[in-house]
């Protein structure tokens, strides 16, 4: 009997939901369901007695067994405990500190056990692999995994190691917007300038991408945790909490159990409003044994969400503005992420790209398209060796590597000066020539990886007063006043230091130094200093 063909899958491990995709025998891309029939699998794991649960079964444990239920661990992988921001999530298992390594302490088999974030991630991916193998009826030979653009190199490597520990051969890690582009432009035969708008559960990512001859080049991106599907959920929670208080006199604003139940219910309400003009919200025994039944219409929801829509539009405009292109030049716009289904939000973004030649693409399921792209990519490279994948550059499988963080130097005033901006395609080389003081004999340069941070200004973004009637008057605290923010690059991680001594002055008495930096496709960084008068050079190489 001839050996069966190798089986490859695409995986998107999301912060809230994950999905598994395959290429079917007839060449179609499809997401597969796990044993619970889920195509969108909650990124959660829970422990109860001697059992482990994942997906929806784990999500159900969050209400009655929160201390042994773990959620929102994807973005923590590869980070130290000190890098983690304070938690604002559902009341699930808190993050513990194991010698600067984040993890969790849970009770399993009547014993207290500790797991690092990497170990939890391995457990979760292992269950996804098992679900895929149960569906396919054979072992999985390899997988391509999607990663967020903002993942650091240590996070990328930590996710790879976790997947390999789960029994997967990781063929490639691919950025989420690139995976979406691969799903839409299979074969790379189409040249297009595209904007990819990804509204996930906890953030919005807008990517400007050029696809040329099968090469996927990210030209610019914006990422913000200010807006995500959860922000819309929170508006609904606030709305229905106020309605429940008005009807019963019971305030649930500090009742974690009630808020968890309501938060789960409004997810369905929000999804319903994307396809219907009205939606119900029902929660059995919301508080003090009292059931809650409410409803909301789409117009009311859109009024509540206006400021969130404004922010989404702002981030889309910022992304294309940073690249220096006009909306009319954008040929296609791709919507991805579950929350992008909100009709009013789609309409607001369409207004930006109103030129008749711009095509809005949403024929693929927005919350599945990333895993589709991973599956297609995996099908192309499953029969290659690891060496072939690393070394061979074919137009149909190449995603142009790029910097995820800006790289620059710290000047004499202590300010971070960007030399190579984030999203610059690799390899790249930059040369900067500068003069030093006559009495300065030596030159010292420190090279840093930067971080773009949103800095608040003194100006409110929008303080317009919205006229609301009826129950609107009782829900005036849906969102705090906005403040204007702008991204500022700051030095975060030291890459290398280099010094050049005994610099000579030229005929004009000036001392001139050339600084060069080169970063290859594998992110190896080579920096150099050259005395322009004597030709003396020094060089340092860092495998970043």
VOFIZA-928599 format. One record per residue (C-alpha): residue number from 1; residue in three letters; x, y, z. Coordinates in steps of 0.02 Angstrom, whole numbers. Example, Ala and Ser with C-alpha at 12.3 -4.5 7.8 and 13.67 -1.06 7.14 Angstrom:
2
1 / ALA / 615 / -225 / 390
2 / SER / 684 / -53 / 357
//
This chain:
544
1 / UNK / 0 / 0 / 0
2 / UNK / 65 / 171 / -46
3 / UNK / 100 / 285 / 101
4 / UNK / -33 / 415 / 136
5 / UNK / 3 / 596 / 94
6 / UNK / 72 / 703 / 231
7 / UNK / -57 / 801 / 330
8 / UNK / -30 / 984 / 373
9 / UNK / -140 / 1102 / 472
10 / UNK / -150 / 1288 / 503
11 / UNK / -170 / 1350 / 681
12 / UNK / -220 / 1518 / 746
13 / UNK / -195 / 1525 / 934
14 / UNK / -294 / 1679 / 981
15 / UNK / -300 / 1770 / 1146
16 / UNK / -485 / 1726 / 1164
17 / UNK / -526 / 1600 / 1028
18 / UNK / -423 / 1480 / 921
19 / UNK / -457 / 1386 / 761
20 / UNK / -389 / 1240 / 660
21 / UNK / -392 / 1238 / 469
22 / UNK / -351 / 1109 / 336
23 / UNK / -346 / 1094 / 148
24 / UNK / -480 / 970 / 96
25 / UNK / -454 / 836 / -37
26 / UNK / -541 / 945 / -166
27 / UNK / -425 / 1091 / -129
28 / UNK / -541 / 1195 / -21
29 / UNK / -487 / 1274 / 142
30 / UNK / -597 / 1240 / 292
31 / UNK / -597 / 1255 / 480
32 / UNK / -629 / 1093 / 570
33 / UNK / -733 / 1069 / 726
34 / UNK / -669 / 991 / 886
35 / UNK / -761 / 854 / 979
36 / UNK / -884 / 982 / 1049
37 / UNK / -927 / 1043 / 874
38 / UNK / -832 / 1207 / 897
39 / UNK / -748 / 1291 / 749
40 / UNK / -701 / 1439 / 858
41 / UNK / -625 / 1359 / 1013
42 / UNK / -610 / 1463 / 1171
43 / UNK / -427 / 1483 / 1219
44 / UNK / -455 / 1419 / 1394
45 / UNK / -403 / 1270 / 1499
46 / UNK / -479 / 1216 / 1665
47 / UNK / -448 / 1084 / 1798
48 / UNK / -586 / 1000 / 1898
49 / UNK / -555 / 847 / 2006
50 / UNK / -447 / 733 / 1901
51 / UNK / -506 / 805 / 1734
52 / UNK / -437 / 937 / 1616
53 / UNK / -553 / 1038 / 1505
54 / UNK / -519 / 1148 / 1354
55 / UNK / -627 / 1258 / 1245
56 / UNK / -809 / 1284 / 1291
57 / UNK / -799 / 1151 / 1427
58 / UNK / -663 / 1255 / 1510
59 / UNK / -761 / 1415 / 1483
60 / UNK / -908 / 1341 / 1578
61 / UNK / -792 / 1315 / 1726
62 / UNK / -754 / 1501 / 1739
63 / UNK / -914 / 1534 / 1835
64 / UNK / -909 / 1399 / 1968
65 / UNK / -725 / 1354 / 1966
66 / UNK / -632 / 1516 / 1924
67 / UNK / -473 / 1483 / 2023
68 / UNK / -439 / 1327 / 1920
69 / UNK / -486 / 1403 / 1753
70 / UNK / -351 / 1485 / 1648
71 / UNK / -386 / 1610 / 1508
72 / UNK / -298 / 1745 / 1408
73 / UNK / -127 / 1663 / 1419
74 / UNK / -75 / 1678 / 1235
75 / UNK / -3 / 1853 / 1248
76 / UNK / 94 / 1808 / 1406
77 / UNK / 203 / 1675 / 1327
78 / UNK / 387 / 1723 / 1315
79 / UNK / 368 / 1868 / 1437
80 / UNK / 442 / 1887 / 1609
81 / UNK / 327 / 1920 / 1755
82 / UNK / 387 / 2100 / 1765
83 / UNK / 333 / 2129 / 1584
84 / UNK / 151 / 2088 / 1621
85 / UNK / 25 / 2227 / 1644
86 / UNK / -102 / 2217 / 1787
87 / UNK / -246 / 2100 / 1747
88 / UNK / -414 / 2171 / 1697
89 / UNK / -490 / 2008 / 1635
90 / UNK / -627 / 1895 / 1697
91 / UNK / -605 / 1823 / 1873
92 / UNK / -508 / 1669 / 1818
93 / UNK / -349 / 1599 / 1893
94 / UNK / -230 / 1741 / 1938
95 / UNK / -53 / 1749 / 1869
96 / UNK / 83 / 1693 / 1989
97 / UNK / 268 / 1736 / 1991
98 / UNK / 389 / 1588 / 1981
99 / UNK / 560 / 1670 / 1988
100 / UNK / 506 / 1802 / 1860
101 / UNK / 419 / 1670 / 1752
102 / UNK / 230 / 1694 / 1743
103 / UNK / 120 / 1547 / 1782
104 / UNK / -30 / 1482 / 1878
105 / UNK / -63 / 1387 / 2038
106 / UNK / -214 / 1271 / 2026
107 / UNK / -288 / 1122 / 2116
108 / UNK / -288 / 959 / 2017
109 / UNK / -320 / 785 / 2085
110 / UNK / -340 / 865 / 2257
111 / UNK / -161 / 928 / 2247
112 / UNK / -95 / 1103 / 2222
113 / UNK / 4 / 1112 / 2060
114 / UNK / 96 / 1250 / 1970
115 / UNK / 111 / 1275 / 1783
116 / UNK / 206 / 1406 / 1685
117 / UNK / 121 / 1497 / 1542
118 / UNK / 224 / 1394 / 1420
119 / UNK / 166 / 1232 / 1499
120 / UNK / -16 / 1287 / 1491
121 / UNK / 7 / 1337 / 1309
122 / UNK / 82 / 1166 / 1272
123 / UNK / -67 / 1080 / 1354
124 / UNK / -189 / 1184 / 1252
125 / UNK / -100 / 1159 / 1085
126 / UNK / -85 / 973 / 1121
127 / UNK / -274 / 965 / 1138
128 / UNK / -296 / 1057 / 973
129 / UNK / -178 / 933 / 889
130 / UNK / -278 / 788 / 960
131 / UNK / -440 / 866 / 897
132 / UNK / -366 / 883 / 723
133 / UNK / -303 / 704 / 723
134 / UNK / -472 / 639 / 784
135 / UNK / -557 / 732 / 642
136 / UNK / -432 / 679 / 509
137 / UNK / -409 / 502 / 568
138 / UNK / -220 / 511 / 557
139 / UNK / -71 / 598 / 635
140 / UNK / -32 / 778 / 592
141 / UNK / 138 / 793 / 507
142 / UNK / 163 / 980 / 522
143 / UNK / 82 / 1147 / 558
144 / UNK / 98 / 1331 / 518
145 / UNK / 54 / 1444 / 664
146 / UNK / -4 / 1624 / 658
147 / UNK / 72 / 1753 / 774
148 / UNK / 28 / 1935 / 808
149 / UNK / 137 / 2068 / 728
150 / UNK / 182 / 2137 / 898
151 / UNK / 256 / 1974 / 964
152 / UNK / 439 / 1992 / 1011
153 / UNK / 572 / 1869 / 956
154 / UNK / 568 / 1786 / 1127
155 / UNK / 379 / 1766 / 1115
156 / UNK / 394 / 1692 / 941
157 / UNK / 522 / 1565 / 1000
158 / UNK / 424 / 1524 / 1157
159 / UNK / 267 / 1487 / 1055
160 / UNK / 367 / 1379 / 935
161 / UNK / 441 / 1280 / 1079
162 / UNK / 271 / 1259 / 1162
163 / UNK / 197 / 1192 / 999
164 / UNK / 341 / 1072 / 973
165 / UNK / 324 / 1011 / 1152
166 / UNK / 142 / 977 / 1109
167 / UNK / 198 / 856 / 973
168 / UNK / 186 / 971 / 822
169 / UNK / 318 / 996 / 691
170 / UNK / 313 / 1184 / 669
171 / UNK / 341 / 1219 / 485
172 / UNK / 332 / 1408 / 499
173 / UNK / 270 / 1552 / 605
174 / UNK / 175 / 1678 / 500
175 / UNK / 110 / 1849 / 550
176 / UNK / -78 / 1859 / 564
177 / UNK / -108 / 1991 / 428
178 / UNK / 8 / 1898 / 311
179 / UNK / -92 / 1739 / 342
180 / UNK / -252 / 1831 / 298
181 / UNK / -171 / 1895 / 138
182 / UNK / -114 / 1720 / 92
183 / UNK / -293 / 1658 / 116
184 / UNK / -361 / 1789 / -4
185 / UNK / -218 / 1790 / -130
186 / UNK / -177 / 1605 / -144
187 / UNK / -42 / 1577 / -272
188 / UNK / 18 / 1757 / -264
189 / UNK / -34 / 1791 / -444
190 / UNK / -116 / 1958 / -402
191 / UNK / -21 / 2119 / -367
192 / UNK / -118 / 2228 / -247
193 / UNK / -100 / 2362 / -114
194 / UNK / -212 / 2306 / 28
195 / UNK / -265 / 2366 / 200
196 / UNK / -307 / 2230 / 325
197 / UNK / -418 / 2280 / 470
198 / UNK / -415 / 2153 / 611
199 / UNK / -533 / 2187 / 756
200 / UNK / -503 / 2051 / 883
201 / UNK / -570 / 2029 / 1058
202 / UNK / -442 / 2139 / 1143
203 / UNK / -361 / 2249 / 1011
204 / UNK / -368 / 2322 / 837
205 / UNK / -229 / 2296 / 711
206 / UNK / -226 / 2387 / 545
207 / UNK / -95 / 2332 / 419
208 / UNK / -48 / 2409 / 253
209 / UNK / 24 / 2273 / 142
210 / UNK / 97 / 2266 / -32
211 / UNK / 82 / 2101 / -126
212 / UNK / 199 / 2099 / -274
213 / UNK / 247 / 1942 / -371
214 / UNK / 204 / 1834 / -222
215 / UNK / 304 / 1939 / -100
216 / UNK / 206 / 2000 / 51
217 / UNK / 282 / 2161 / 116
218 / UNK / 209 / 2248 / 268
219 / UNK / 224 / 2434 / 239
220 / UNK / 149 / 2495 / 401
221 / UNK / 36 / 2447 / 544
222 / UNK / -54 / 2515 / 695
223 / UNK / -94 / 2413 / 849
224 / UNK / -199 / 2471 / 995
225 / UNK / -275 / 2382 / 1145
226 / UNK / -396 / 2528 / 1165
227 / UNK / -525 / 2448 / 1052
228 / UNK / -579 / 2267 / 1031
229 / UNK / -732 / 2158 / 1035
230 / UNK / -726 / 2157 / 1225
231 / UNK / -746 / 2347 / 1228
232 / UNK / -913 / 2329 / 1138
233 / UNK / -962 / 2190 / 1258
234 / UNK / -921 / 2305 / 1404
235 / UNK / -1041 / 2436 / 1337
236 / UNK / -1180 / 2307 / 1332
237 / UNK / -1136 / 2247 / 1507
238 / UNK / -1149 / 2425 / 1571
239 / UNK / -1313 / 2451 / 1480
240 / UNK / -1397 / 2293 / 1543
241 / UNK / -1326 / 2313 / 1719
242 / UNK / -1412 / 2482 / 1727
243 / UNK / -1573 / 2407 / 1661
244 / UNK / -1566 / 2267 / 1790
245 / UNK / -1537 / 2394 / 1930
246 / UNK / -1681 / 2501 / 1867
247 / UNK / -1799 / 2352 / 1866
248 / UNK / -1744 / 2268 / 2028
249 / UNK / -1647 / 2395 / 2129
250 / UNK / -1499 / 2275 / 2134
251 / UNK / -1328 / 2345 / 2089
252 / UNK / -1215 / 2211 / 2013
253 / UNK / -1070 / 2326 / 1970
254 / UNK / -960 / 2243 / 2103
255 / UNK / -1034 / 2068 / 2089
256 / UNK / -902 / 1970 / 1992
257 / UNK / -1009 / 1815 / 1973
258 / UNK / -1156 / 1913 / 1902
259 / UNK / -1044 / 2013 / 1787
260 / UNK / -963 / 1854 / 1722
261 / UNK / -1134 / 1782 / 1680
262 / UNK / -1190 / 1943 / 1598
263 / UNK / -1027 / 1959 / 1501
264 / UNK / -1052 / 1786 / 1428
265 / UNK / -1231 / 1826 / 1379
266 / UNK / -1194 / 1990 / 1291
267 / UNK / -1071 / 1904 / 1174
268 / UNK / -1221 / 1820 / 1094
269 / UNK / -1320 / 1983 / 1098
270 / UNK / -1182 / 2074 / 1005
271 / UNK / -1169 / 1938 / 873
272 / UNK / -1358 / 1940 / 848
273 / UNK / -1356 / 2128 / 819
274 / UNK / -1238 / 2102 / 672
275 / UNK / -1375 / 2010 / 577
276 / UNK / -1536 / 2072 / 659
277 / UNK / -1604 / 2243 / 706
278 / UNK / -1648 / 2187 / 883
279 / UNK / -1573 / 2061 / 1004
280 / UNK / -1618 / 1985 / 1171
281 / UNK / -1509 / 1963 / 1324
282 / UNK / -1566 / 1832 / 1448
283 / UNK / -1476 / 1773 / 1604
284 / UNK / -1548 / 1647 / 1724
285 / UNK / -1528 / 1696 / 1907
286 / UNK / -1419 / 1847 / 1870
287 / UNK / -1417 / 1904 / 2052
288 / UNK / -1509 / 1856 / 2212
289 / UNK / -1603 / 1721 / 2116
290 / UNK / -1683 / 1846 / 1997
291 / UNK / -1684 / 1809 / 1810
292 / UNK / -1646 / 1947 / 1687
293 / UNK / -1726 / 1971 / 1517
294 / UNK / -1686 / 2124 / 1415
295 / UNK / -1673 / 2179 / 1236
296 / UNK / -1586 / 2311 / 1134
297 / UNK / -1603 / 2374 / 957
298 / UNK / -1461 / 2403 / 836
299 / UNK / -1485 / 2591 / 831
300 / UNK / -1465 / 2604 / 1019
301 / UNK / -1309 / 2495 / 1012
302 / UNK / -1235 / 2603 / 875
303 / UNK / -1264 / 2762 / 977
304 / UNK / -1178 / 2681 / 1127
305 / UNK / -1033 / 2625 / 1018
306 / UNK / -1003 / 2788 / 926
307 / UNK / -841 / 2832 / 1014
308 / UNK / -772 / 2657 / 985
309 / UNK / -815 / 2674 / 801
310 / UNK / -724 / 2841 / 800
311 / UNK / -568 / 2762 / 874
312 / UNK / -569 / 2620 / 747
313 / UNK / -581 / 2745 / 605
314 / UNK / -440 / 2846 / 682
315 / UNK / -325 / 2694 / 687
316 / UNK / -363 / 2649 / 506
317 / UNK / -324 / 2826 / 450
318 / UNK / -166 / 2826 / 556
319 / UNK / -103 / 2667 / 474
320 / UNK / -121 / 2730 / 297
321 / UNK / -61 / 2903 / 347
322 / UNK / 99 / 2834 / 422
323 / UNK / 138 / 2747 / 257
324 / UNK / 106 / 2909 / 164
325 / UNK / -29 / 2847 / 46
326 / UNK / -200 / 2916 / 4
327 / UNK / -353 / 2804 / 29
328 / UNK / -389 / 2814 / -157
329 / UNK / -229 / 2715 / -190
330 / UNK / -287 / 2567 / -84
331 / UNK / -350 / 2433 / -201
332 / UNK / -426 / 2312 / -76
333 / UNK / -480 / 2313 / 106
334 / UNK / -491 / 2149 / 201
335 / UNK / -597 / 2131 / 358
336 / UNK / -543 / 2001 / 486
337 / UNK / -586 / 1966 / 668
338 / UNK / -754 / 1921 / 742
339 / UNK / -799 / 2097 / 801
340 / UNK / -776 / 2170 / 626
341 / UNK / -949 / 2102 / 581
342 / UNK / -1035 / 2252 / 661
343 / UNK / -1125 / 2333 / 511
344 / UNK / -1105 / 2514 / 567
345 / UNK / -919 / 2490 / 595
346 / UNK / -899 / 2416 / 422
347 / UNK / -994 / 2564 / 349
348 / UNK / -882 / 2689 / 439
349 / UNK / -726 / 2604 / 371
350 / UNK / -801 / 2592 / 197
351 / UNK / -824 / 2781 / 202
352 / UNK / -634 / 2800 / 214
353 / UNK / -609 / 2697 / 56
354 / UNK / -756 / 2766 / -42
355 / UNK / -672 / 2766 / -213
356 / UNK / -766 / 2651 / -332
357 / UNK / -606 / 2557 / -377
358 / UNK / -574 / 2502 / -197
359 / UNK / -641 / 2327 / -163
360 / UNK / -698 / 2275 / 11
361 / UNK / -657 / 2091 / 38
362 / UNK / -755 / 1991 / 166
363 / UNK / -810 / 1836 / 73
364 / UNK / -707 / 1726 / 190
365 / UNK / -760 / 1703 / 371
366 / UNK / -673 / 1846 / 462
367 / UNK / -634 / 1744 / 618
368 / UNK / -570 / 1596 / 517
369 / UNK / -471 / 1680 / 378
370 / UNK / -305 / 1682 / 474
371 / UNK / -308 / 1495 / 502
372 / UNK / -357 / 1473 / 318
373 / UNK / -198 / 1561 / 265
374 / UNK / -94 / 1456 / 385
375 / UNK / -168 / 1296 / 315
376 / UNK / -132 / 1346 / 136
377 / UNK / 46 / 1395 / 180
378 / UNK / 69 / 1230 / 270
379 / UNK / 9 / 1133 / 118
380 / UNK / 144 / 1215 / 13
381 / UNK / 291 / 1172 / 125
382 / UNK / 241 / 1011 / 214
383 / UNK / 352 / 905 / 101
384 / UNK / 506 / 1014 / 125
385 / UNK / 641 / 982 / 252
386 / UNK / 670 / 1110 / 387
387 / UNK / 828 / 1164 / 295
388 / UNK / 730 / 1187 / 134
389 / UNK / 600 / 1293 / 223
390 / UNK / 734 / 1401 / 304
391 / UNK / 842 / 1424 / 149
392 / UNK / 732 / 1410 / -3
393 / UNK / 649 / 1571 / -58
394 / UNK / 507 / 1538 / -176
395 / UNK / 385 / 1672 / -227
396 / UNK / 236 / 1567 / -177
397 / UNK / 293 / 1538 / 2
398 / UNK / 389 / 1693 / 50
399 / UNK / 324 / 1816 / 176
400 / UNK / 449 / 1958 / 178
401 / UNK / 526 / 1969 / 352
402 / UNK / 524 / 2138 / 435
403 / UNK / 563 / 2224 / 598
404 / UNK / 425 / 2218 / 727
405 / UNK / 507 / 2353 / 834
406 / UNK / 601 / 2511 / 788
407 / UNK / 791 / 2507 / 807
408 / UNK / 892 / 2661 / 845
409 / UNK / 1021 / 2747 / 953
410 / UNK / 1016 / 2853 / 1109
411 / UNK / 1091 / 3025 / 1077
412 / UNK / 1192 / 3134 / 1195
413 / UNK / 1032 / 3210 / 1264
414 / UNK / 967 / 3038 / 1312
415 / UNK / 833 / 3037 / 1177
416 / UNK / 796 / 2884 / 1071
417 / UNK / 826 / 2918 / 886
418 / UNK / 749 / 2791 / 767
419 / UNK / 870 / 2735 / 631
420 / UNK / 770 / 2587 / 563
421 / UNK / 581 / 2605 / 588
422 / UNK / 470 / 2460 / 635
423 / UNK / 395 / 2362 / 488
424 / UNK / 550 / 2394 / 381
425 / UNK / 573 / 2243 / 265
426 / UNK / 729 / 2139 / 297
427 / UNK / 872 / 2134 / 252
428 / UNK / 906 / 2319 / 277
429 / UNK / 1059 / 2431 / 289
430 / UNK / 1064 / 2610 / 351
431 / UNK / 1213 / 2731 / 358
432 / UNK / 1216 / 2891 / 460
433 / UNK / 1361 / 3016 / 455
434 / UNK / 1384 / 3141 / 596
435 / UNK / 1514 / 3259 / 668
436 / UNK / 1581 / 3262 / 845
437 / UNK / 1654 / 3401 / 950
438 / UNK / 1834 / 3454 / 918
439 / UNK / 1885 / 3410 / 1095
440 / UNK / 1804 / 3238 / 1085
441 / UNK / 1930 / 3101 / 1048
442 / UNK / 1817 / 2949 / 1058
443 / UNK / 1642 / 2902 / 1001
444 / UNK / 1524 / 2785 / 1092
445 / UNK / 1359 / 2722 / 1019
446 / UNK / 1225 / 2615 / 1102
447 / UNK / 1098 / 2529 / 989
448 / UNK / 926 / 2493 / 1059
449 / UNK / 766 / 2406 / 1012
450 / UNK / 625 / 2529 / 1040
451 / UNK / 444 / 2519 / 1090
452 / UNK / 303 / 2627 / 1024
453 / UNK / 196 / 2688 / 1168
454 / UNK / 37 / 2790 / 1165
455 / UNK / 65 / 2952 / 1259
456 / UNK / -83 / 3054 / 1320
457 / UNK / -100 / 3236 / 1274
458 / UNK / -194 / 3373 / 1365
459 / UNK / -331 / 3379 / 1235
460 / UNK / -492 / 3277 / 1239
461 / UNK / -520 / 3183 / 1078
462 / UNK / -705 / 3211 / 1077
463 / UNK / -816 / 3285 / 1210
464 / UNK / -971 / 3305 / 1108
465 / UNK / -1134 / 3292 / 1202
466 / UNK / -1248 / 3163 / 1128
467 / UNK / -1434 / 3191 / 1144
468 / UNK / -1518 / 3035 / 1210
469 / UNK / -1693 / 3005 / 1270
470 / UNK / -1787 / 2877 / 1373
471 / UNK / -1674 / 2742 / 1442
472 / UNK / -1522 / 2827 / 1363
473 / UNK / -1529 / 2955 / 1504
474 / UNK / -1502 / 2816 / 1630
475 / UNK / -1345 / 2752 / 1545
476 / UNK / -1234 / 2905 / 1539
477 / UNK / -1081 / 2814 / 1606
478 / UNK / -1054 / 2697 / 1460
479 / UNK / -880 / 2763 / 1426
480 / UNK / -759 / 2885 / 1506
481 / UNK / -702 / 3042 / 1417
482 / UNK / -573 / 3010 / 1284
483 / UNK / -403 / 3089 / 1281
484 / UNK / -292 / 3113 / 1130
485 / UNK / -143 / 2997 / 1115
486 / UNK / 5 / 2988 / 998
487 / UNK / 138 / 2854 / 976
488 / UNK / 312 / 2895 / 1042
489 / UNK / 463 / 2780 / 1020
490 / UNK / 568 / 2749 / 1175
491 / UNK / 724 / 2643 / 1201
492 / UNK / 677 / 2479 / 1284
493 / UNK / 805 / 2341 / 1253
494 / UNK / 993 / 2364 / 1230
495 / UNK / 1053 / 2272 / 1075
496 / UNK / 1237 / 2319 / 1067
497 / UNK / 1368 / 2447 / 1115
498 / UNK / 1516 / 2501 / 1009
499 / UNK / 1657 / 2628 / 1029
500 / UNK / 1786 / 2705 / 912
501 / UNK / 1943 / 2782 / 988
502 / UNK / 2070 / 2914 / 935
503 / UNK / 1962 / 2995 / 801
504 / UNK / 2061 / 3109 / 686
505 / UNK / 2009 / 3280 / 621
506 / UNK / 2002 / 3318 / 436
507 / UNK / 2081 / 3465 / 344
508 / UNK / 1936 / 3576 / 395
509 / UNK / 1965 / 3530 / 577
510 / UNK / 1802 / 3433 / 589
511 / UNK / 1792 / 3256 / 656
512 / UNK / 1671 / 3150 / 556
513 / UNK / 1608 / 2976 / 599
514 / UNK / 1502 / 2857 / 495
515 / UNK / 1382 / 2743 / 588
516 / UNK / 1312 / 2593 / 495
517 / UNK / 1186 / 2461 / 543
518 / UNK / 1137 / 2307 / 443
519 / UNK / 1002 / 2182 / 492
520 / UNK / 982 / 2025 / 389
521 / UNK / 828 / 1918 / 361
522 / UNK / 870 / 1813 / 515
523 / UNK / 881 / 1973 / 619
524 / UNK / 1070 / 1964 / 640
525 / UNK / 1125 / 2141 / 676
526 / UNK / 1294 / 2209 / 618
527 / UNK / 1343 / 2383 / 676
528 / UNK / 1498 / 2482 / 633
529 / UNK / 1587 / 2647 / 662
530 / UNK / 1710 / 2722 / 538
531 / UNK / 1829 / 2869 / 560
532 / UNK / 1802 / 2962 / 396
533 / UNK / 1977 / 3039 / 402
534 / UNK / 2086 / 2890 / 445
535 / UNK / 1972 / 2752 / 380
536 / UNK / 1986 / 2662 / 546
537 / UNK / 1834 / 2551 / 579
538 / UNK / 1760 / 2445 / 717
539 / UNK / 1620 / 2320 / 701
540 / UNK / 1506 / 2219 / 814
541 / UNK / 1391 / 2075 / 767
542 / UNK / 1240 / 2024 / 871
543 / UNK / 1129 / 1874 / 837
544 / UNK / 968 / 1952 / 898
//
